[in-house]
Amino acid sequence: MRAVRMEKRGPAKEALVFHANHRLPQRQPNQVLLAAAATSVAAGDWKMRSGFAPIPLKLPKILGEDVSGVVLEAPTGSKFKRGDRVFGCTGQVLKSGEPFGTNAEFVAAEESVLALIPAGVSFQEAASVPVSGLTAWQALAPAMPLAGKRVLVHGGAGGVGSFAIQAGWAIAKAQGAHVTTTCSGRNVEFVTRQLGADVAIDYTQAPWEASPGATAAPFDHIVDTIGGSYERASLRLLSKGGSFANLGASGPGVDKVSVWGIVGMLLGAMWRSMLGAVRLGPPYKFVMQDCTASKGLDQIAALMAEGKVKVHLDKVFTLEELAAAHEYAEQGHVRGKVAVTICDDPAARWLAAS
Ligand SMILES: NC(=O)c1ccc[n+]([C@@H]2O[C@H](COP(=O)([O-])OP(=O)(O)OC[C@H]3O[C@@H](n4cnc5c(N)ncnc54)[C@H](OP(=O)(O)O)[C@@H]3O)[C@@H](O)[C@H]2O)c1
């Protein structure tokens, strides 16, 4: 199969190698085998590849967690059948010994991580949802129901942020929820007009935490996709009883983290979670994204089917261009998502042939 494999850490063009004839993944009895149509580049992908964080990895390894495609084989009694259009997040990121990710023509994935692609959604759009959409949902979950609440989403123009704003909007807007977000000036129109945020704070103009959008009234829930100084400032803006979701981001402008940096961040998060649990601090959740479809993907898919959540594709690359897609995402200013086409029509290409 065609696949792009990470063969060492470092710059994308050196680390990511295209193979025209890679060996296939073996489907396990509980897994679905997909002919992949598309994948996406999530922040975790380029961070693993670049050496941004010292995450243990057994190399070589096919990176990628997001996938969309058609079912070729499914377990006995599966809810999916051959030919179904599905999408999901395989969850291979933390399995350091797993050689197969989704930057490849064939993907084996647990049935529990997959969902049917809503009608009218393209393969590229679908492949852009799972990692970011699940994370956004799981970061909003502690504050649900969101009715009547003031929510602050940091980094609203990015992958996770764009889904968090839309989901927050879709599930609570009718009941009067209010969504504020931080972004650069070029994305103010995007986050307000296209995603539905009520207030956009341009973080490039002045300290965001001192702007009227941040100080007008306390927030009932904060989704922090930026971390570091953003977390410290955000915690001061929470209402009494307000909650906080930490996504493990390292702070604005940080381009590398050490083992000790990660340990410090995790200990800090554990400490704050404990304080929250015993009510000596705000309820605090460290989000480690769970790929199970019922933990957010099914819900986002339902909102997509109703047209309430849309995928905003910033750029679409081909599998052969994966290194360029990483380089683009790594700049840290993706608007929406970066998708990667693997095969335009996997049903025509593989269902008839097998
Ligand atoms: N814990 C988990 O399970 C989990 C899962 C997924 C992601 N994450 C983490 O969550 C973070 C966000 O991921 P992502 O996929 O959304 O990344 P992304 O798509 O690359 O986000 C980029 C966005 O961040 C915005 N941004 C950059 N600097 C900013 C700042 N100082 N203030 C406000 N916005 C800023 C950019 O907007 P402008 O261009 O307007 O600056 C851009 O739209 C990453 O650190 C990622 O590793 C964690």
PDBQT file of the ligand as one rigid body, heavy atoms in Angstrom, charges set to zero:
ROOT
HETATM    1  N1  LIG A 401      -5.148  16.783  25.470  1.00  0.00    +0.000 N 
HETATM    2  C1  LIG A 401      -5.548  16.290  24.310  1.00  0.00    +0.000 C 
HETATM    3  O1  LIG A 401      -6.075  15.170  24.255  1.00  0.00    +0.000 OA
HETATM    4  C2  LIG A 401      -5.366  17.110  23.058  1.00  0.00    +0.000 A 
HETATM    5  C3  LIG A 401      -5.989  16.722  21.865  1.00  0.00    +0.000 A 
HETATM    6  C4  LIG A 401      -5.850  17.538  20.740  1.00  0.00    +0.000 A 
HETATM    7  C5  LIG A 401      -5.064  18.676  20.813  1.00  0.00    +0.000 A 
HETATM    8  N2  LIG A 401      -4.432  18.993  21.974  1.00  0.00    +0.000 N 
HETATM    9  C6  LIG A 401      -3.587  20.196  22.081  1.00  0.00    +0.000 C 
HETATM   10  O2  LIG A 401      -4.420  21.326  21.973  1.00  0.00    +0.000 OA
HETATM   11  C7  LIG A 401      -3.688  22.373  21.368  1.00  0.00    +0.000 C 
HETATM   12  C8  LIG A 401      -4.490  22.938  20.195  1.00  0.00    +0.000 C 
HETATM   13  O3  LIG A 401      -4.602  21.937  19.197  1.00  0.00    +0.000 OA
HETATM   14  P1  LIG A 401      -5.231  22.299  17.784  1.00  0.00    +0.000 P 
HETATM   15  O4  LIG A 401      -5.313  21.049  17.026  1.00  0.00    +0.000 OA
HETATM   16  O5  LIG A 401      -6.454  23.116  17.953  1.00  0.00    +0.000 OA
HETATM   17  O6  LIG A 401      -4.072  23.201  17.188  1.00  0.00    +0.000 OA
HETATM   18  P2  LIG A 401      -4.095  24.062  15.862  1.00  0.00    +0.000 P 
HETATM   19  O7  LIG A 401      -5.210  23.678  14.985  1.00  0.00    +0.000 OA
HETATM   20  O8  LIG A 401      -2.714  24.031  15.316  1.00  0.00    +0.000 OA
HETATM   21  O9  LIG A 401      -4.384  25.527  16.464  1.00  0.00    +0.000 OA
HETATM   22  C9  LIG A 401      -3.794  26.604  15.908  1.00  0.00    +0.000 C 
HETATM   23  C10 LIG A 401      -4.620  27.810  16.331  1.00  0.00    +0.000 C 
HETATM   24  O10 LIG A 401      -4.095  28.364  17.534  1.00  0.00    +0.000 OA
HETATM   25  C11 LIG A 401      -4.310  29.764  17.471  1.00  0.00    +0.000 C 
HETATM   26  N3  LIG A 401      -3.337  30.465  18.293  1.00  0.00    +0.000 N 
HETATM   27  C12 LIG A 401      -1.983  30.428  18.182  1.00  0.00    +0.000 A 
HETATM   28  N4  LIG A 401      -1.443  31.193  19.159  1.00  0.00    +0.000 NA
HETATM   29  C13 LIG A 401      -2.485  31.722  19.864  1.00  0.00    +0.000 A 
HETATM   30  C14 LIG A 401      -2.576  32.576  20.985  1.00  0.00    +0.000 A 
HETATM   31  N5  LIG A 401      -1.465  33.059  21.583  1.00  0.00    +0.000 N 
HETATM   32  N6  LIG A 401      -3.807  32.900  21.458  1.00  0.00    +0.000 NA
HETATM   33  C15 LIG A 401      -4.927  32.409  20.889  1.00  0.00    +0.000 A 
HETATM   34  N7  LIG A 401      -4.903  31.602  19.806  1.00  0.00    +0.000 NA
HETATM   35  C16 LIG A 401      -3.695  31.261  19.309  1.00  0.00    +0.000 A 
HETATM   36  C17 LIG A 401      -4.113  30.104  16.006  1.00  0.00    +0.000 C 
HETATM   37  O11 LIG A 401      -4.935  31.216  15.704  1.00  0.00    +0.000 OA
HETATM   38  P3  LIG A 401      -4.304  32.550  15.073  1.00  0.00    +0.000 P 
HETATM   39  O12 LIG A 401      -3.768  32.137  13.719  1.00  0.00    +0.000 OA
HETATM   40  O13 LIG A 401      -5.452  33.454  15.034  1.00  0.00    +0.000 OA
HETATM   41  O14 LIG A 401      -3.183  32.938  16.006  1.00  0.00    +0.000 OA
HETATM   42  C18 LIG A 401      -4.555  28.848  15.251  1.00  0.00    +0.000 C 
HETATM   43  O15 LIG A 401      -5.825  29.008  14.693  1.00  0.00    +0.000 OA
HETATM   44  C19 LIG A 401      -2.342  21.790  20.958  1.00  0.00    +0.000 C 
HETATM   45  O16 LIG A 401      -1.383  22.125  21.933  1.00  0.00    +0.000 OA
HETATM   46  C20 LIG A 401      -2.588  20.304  20.956  1.00  0.00    +0.000 C 
HETATM   47  O17 LIG A 401      -1.416  19.562  21.183  1.00  0.00    +0.000 OA
HETATM   48  C21 LIG A 401      -4.567  18.242  23.096  1.00  0.00    +0.000 A 
ENDROOT
TORSDOF 0
